[in-house]
Amino acid sequence: MAISAALASLIEQLRKVVFLTGLDDSVLAALARDALWRDYAAGEVVFLEGETSPGLYVLQRGWLKVLKTSPEGREQVLRFIGPGETFNEAGVFARRPNPASAIALEEAGVWLLRRDSIRRLLSERPDFAERVLENMAGRVADLVSLVADLSLRPVTGRLARLLLDEAIGDTLHRPRWFTQAELASRLGTVPDVIQRAMRNLEAEGVIAVERQSIRICDRAALEKLAT
């Protein structure tokens, strides 16, 4: 049976997913044929915290954020998701409601791998289940680091660590959605505090803030702040 260009593209993308590595092409093709496609506009909800997850999501294009929201409406961004990444593993593998919400930051295209197909793989392929456990352990470690940052490191230190981790070379490129409000949600604070921290770092010659990028000018100073 001929495979459409869209399915062929999805199969190629699935080969790069860490916990799908090593699976036969026939298995990946079966997952792809069962998958559902959805387009999302900027600001549209992909799924909500507390809902039952219908499957594992694979982002084809665009950017999303995964977040928790307090009863007062304050957001804590857990991660930004870029093309090629999977998300909401906990909602599929742990048999529990979605632990967080996901929202499109810009126009996005998402594949949904059906829950039943993923669960069947878990029972049939021990090697797949082992890689899933490793991946989930890595996500838990990331969340522990996030909690430690929010609890123990001041805002300037959190900002310094984020810039060091996400810059390509010495430049962090800023998509249109990468506003100070989004950055504040990521770092567990408010926009005014982020604005003040960035202004201070720029005045000290540590960074240069431009319209579409943040450039690291003094890496040694930024590393010292991040420790």
Secondary structure, 3 states (H helix, E strand, C coil): CCCCHHHHHHHHHHHCCHHHCCCCHHHHHHHHHHCEEEEECCCCEEECCCCCCCEEEEEEECCEEEEEECCCCCEEEEEEECCCCEECHHHHHCCCCCCCEEEECCCEEEEEEEHHHHHHHHHHCHHHHHHHHHHHHHHHHHHHHHHHHHHHCCHHHHHHHHHHHHCECCEEECCCCCCHHHHHHHHCCCHHHHHHHHHHHHHCCCEEECCCEEEECCHHHHHHHHC
